[in-house]
Amino acid sequence: MYRYLTVRSDRRYSGSVATCALVEHLDSVPGLRKADSAFYRAEDGFDWLHVTLAACDAAGNHSAHAGRVPRRVTMVELICSSAGGHPAYRAAREVAAGIADLLGWEVADSESDEVLYSARAAAVPAAARTAPRTS
């Protein structure tokens, strides 16, 4: 069984960030390592965690492929094993909250859509912010 967390600007995924800003942050997270251009995973010795950088539509639909990374990211998906229990989920939530803090976004439970954490927009560096997309 798995637990899914989504880091997003809002329920409509209306904000985006340059991928390079996320890559720089994720490269510095202890215990994470780059698995591919759009994927990170936990290093050996840490609880199982998979992180995907994605561009999605307003409903959150996305696809991710090895060797491809979107120029702008509208969602970061984190998946952890529920077999690790609460420590694995707590670790995933900490990584998700760090991303949300960087971007001024929120962390939601992917199954229930409950917002678990919301960062202050004032914490967002001006260079990382973008205006919401128009559909």
DRENDO-1510 file (C-alpha; in Angstrom, 1 decimal, always signed):
<recs>
REC; n; res; u; v; w
REC; 1; MET; +0.0; +0.0; +0.0 .
REC; 2; TYR; +1.1; +3.5; -0.7 .
REC; 3; ARG; +0.4; +7.0; +0.5 .
REC; 4; TYR; +0.3; +9.9; -2.0 .
REC; 5; LEU; +0.9; +13.6; -1.3 .
REC; 6; THR; +0.6; +16.4; -3.8 .
REC; 7; VAL; +2.4; +19.8; -3.6 .
REC; 8; ARG; +0.5; +22.3; -5.7 .
REC; 9; SER; -0.3; +26.0; -5.8 .
REC; 10; ASP; -4.0; +25.5; -5.3 .
REC; 11; ARG; -6.8; +23.0; -6.1 .
REC; 12; ARG; -6.8; +24.0; -9.8 .
REC; 13; TYR; -3.0; +23.7; -10.2 .
REC; 14; SER; -3.0; +27.2; -11.5 .
REC; 15; GLY; +0.5; +28.2; -10.5 .
REC; 16; SER; +3.8; +27.0; -12.0 .
REC; 17; VAL; +7.5; +27.2; -11.2 .
REC; 18; ALA; +10.6; +26.8; -13.3 .
REC; 19; THR; +11.8; +23.3; -13.0 .
REC; 20; CYS; +15.4; +24.4; -12.2 .
REC; 21; ALA; +14.2; +26.0; -9.0 .
REC; 22; LEU; +12.8; +22.7; -7.8 .
REC; 23; VAL; +15.8; +20.7; -9.0 .
REC; 24; GLU; +18.2; +22.9; -7.0 .
REC; 25; HIS; +16.1; +22.5; -3.9 .
REC; 26; LEU; +15.6; +18.7; -4.3 .
REC; 27; ASP; +19.3; +18.2; -5.0 .
REC; 28; SER; +20.0; +19.7; -1.5 .
REC; 29; VAL; +17.5; +17.6; +0.4 .
REC; 30; PRO; +19.3; +15.1; +2.6 .
REC; 31; GLY; +18.4; +11.5; +1.8 .
REC; 32; LEU; +17.1; +12.2; -1.7 .
REC; 33; ARG; +18.9; +11.5; -4.9 .
REC; 34; LYS; +18.0; +12.2; -8.5 .
REC; 35; ALA; +16.8; +9.0; -10.3 .
REC; 36; ASP; +16.1; +10.7; -13.6 .
REC; 37; SER; +15.4; +14.2; -14.9 .
REC; 38; ALA; +11.9; +14.3; -13.4 .
REC; 39; PHE; +12.2; +11.8; -10.6 .
REC; 40; TYR; +13.9; +11.6; -7.2 .
REC; 41; ARG; +13.9; +8.8; -4.7 .
REC; 42; ALA; +15.2; +8.1; -1.2 .
REC; 43; GLU; +18.8; +7.0; -0.9 .
REC; 44; ASP; +19.6; +3.6; +0.5 .
REC; 45; GLY; +19.0; +3.4; +4.2 .
REC; 46; PHE; +16.1; +5.8; +4.1 .
REC; 47; ASP; +12.4; +5.0; +4.1 .
REC; 48; TRP; +11.1; +4.4; +0.5 .
REC; 49; LEU; +10.1; +7.6; -1.2 .
REC; 50; HIS; +9.5; +8.6; -4.8 .
REC; 51; VAL; +9.2; +12.2; -6.0 .
REC; 52; THR; +7.8; +13.2; -9.4 .
REC; 53; LEU; +8.0; +16.7; -11.0 .
REC; 54; ALA; +5.1; +17.1; -13.3 .
REC; 55; ALA; +3.0; +19.5; -15.4 .
REC; 56; CYS; -0.7; +18.8; -15.1 .
REC; 57; ASP; -4.0; +20.1; -16.2 .
REC; 58; ALA; -6.5; +21.9; -13.9 .
REC; 59; ALA; -7.8; +18.5; -12.7 .
REC; 60; GLY; -4.4; +17.3; -11.7 .
REC; 61; ASN; -4.1; +14.8; -14.6 .
REC; 62; HIS; -0.5; +14.3; -15.6 .
REC; 63; SER; +2.0; +11.8; -17.1 .
REC; 64; ALA; +5.7; +11.5; -16.3 .
REC; 65; HIS; +8.3; +9.7; -18.5 .
REC; 66; ALA; +11.9; +8.9; -17.9 .
REC; 67; GLY; +14.2; +11.3; -19.7 .
REC; 68; ARG; +11.6; +14.0; -19.9 .
REC; 69; VAL; +11.1; +16.9; -17.6 .
REC; 70; PRO; +8.7; +19.7; -18.0 .
REC; 71; ARG; +10.1; +23.2; -18.3 .
REC; 72; ARG; +7.6; +24.4; -15.7 .
REC; 73; VAL; +6.2; +22.3; -12.9 .
REC; 74; THR; +2.6; +22.7; -11.6 .
REC; 75; MET; +2.7; +19.7; -9.3 .
REC; 76; VAL; +5.1; +17.7; -7.2 .
REC; 77; GLU; +3.9; +14.2; -6.3 .
REC; 78; LEU; +5.4; +12.3; -3.4 .
REC; 79; ILE; +4.7; +8.6; -2.9 .
REC; 80; CYS; +5.8; +6.7; +0.2 .
REC; 81; SER; +5.1; +3.2; +1.3 .
REC; 82; SER; +2.6; +2.8; +4.1 .
REC; 83; ALA; +4.6; -0.3; +5.1 .
REC; 84; GLY; +7.0; +2.1; +6.7 .
REC; 85; GLY; +4.3; +3.3; +9.1 .
REC; 86; HIS; +4.1; +6.8; +10.5 .
REC; 87; PRO; +7.9; +7.5; +10.3 .
REC; 88; ALA; +7.9; +7.0; +6.5 .
REC; 89; TYR; +4.8; +9.2; +6.1 .
REC; 90; ARG; +6.2; +11.9; +8.4 .
REC; 91; ALA; +9.4; +11.9; +6.4 .
REC; 92; ALA; +7.4; +12.3; +3.1 .
REC; 93; ARG; +5.4; +15.1; +4.7 .
REC; 94; GLU; +8.5; +16.9; +5.8 .
REC; 95; VAL; +9.9; +16.8; +2.3 .
REC; 96; ALA; +6.6; +18.0; +0.9 .
REC; 97; ALA; +6.4; +20.8; +3.4 .
REC; 98; GLY; +9.9; +22.0; +2.4 .
REC; 99; ILE; +8.9; +22.1; -1.2 .
REC; 100; ALA; +5.6; +24.0; -0.3 .
REC; 101; ASP; +7.6; +26.5; +1.8 .
REC; 102; LEU; +10.0; +27.1; -1.1 .
REC; 103; LEU; +7.1; +27.8; -3.5 .
REC; 104; GLY; +4.4; +29.2; -1.2 .
REC; 105; TRP; +2.2; +26.3; -2.2 .
REC; 106; GLU; +0.2; +23.7; -0.3 .
REC; 107; VAL; +0.4; +20.0; +0.5 .
REC; 108; ALA; -2.7; +17.9; -0.1 .
REC; 109; ASP; -3.5; +14.2; +0.5 .
REC; 110; SER; -4.0; +12.9; -3.0 .
REC; 111; GLU; -6.8; +10.6; -2.1 .
REC; 112; SER; -9.0; +12.8; +0.1 .
REC; 113; ASP; -7.8; +16.2; -1.4 .
REC; 114; GLU; -7.5; +17.4; +2.2 .
REC; 115; VAL; -5.0; +20.2; +2.5 .
REC; 116; LEU; -2.5; +19.1; +5.1 .
REC; 117; TYR; -0.1; +22.1; +5.0 .
REC; 118; SER; -0.2; +25.5; +3.5 .
REC; 119; ALA; +2.9; +27.7; +3.2 .
REC; 120; ARG; +2.8; +31.5; +3.5 .
REC; 121; ALA; +2.8; +33.2; +0.1 .
REC; 122; ALA; +5.2; +35.8; +1.5 .
REC; 123; ALA; +7.9; +33.1; +1.7 .
REC; 124; VAL; +8.0; +32.7; -2.1 .
REC; 125; PRO; +11.0; +34.2; -3.8 .
REC; 126; ALA; +9.9; +36.7; -6.5 .
REC; 127; ALA; +11.9; +34.8; -9.2 .
REC; 128; ALA; +10.1; +31.6; -8.5 .
REC; 129; ARG; +6.5; +33.0; -8.6 .
REC; 130; THR; +4.3; +33.1; -11.6 .
REC; 131; ALA; +0.9; +34.3; -12.4 .
REC; 132; PRO; -1.9; +31.7; -12.4 .
REC; 133; ARG; -2.5; +30.0; -15.8 .
REC; 134; THR; -5.5; +31.0; -17.8 .
REC; 135; SER; -7.5; +28.2; -19.4 .
</recs>
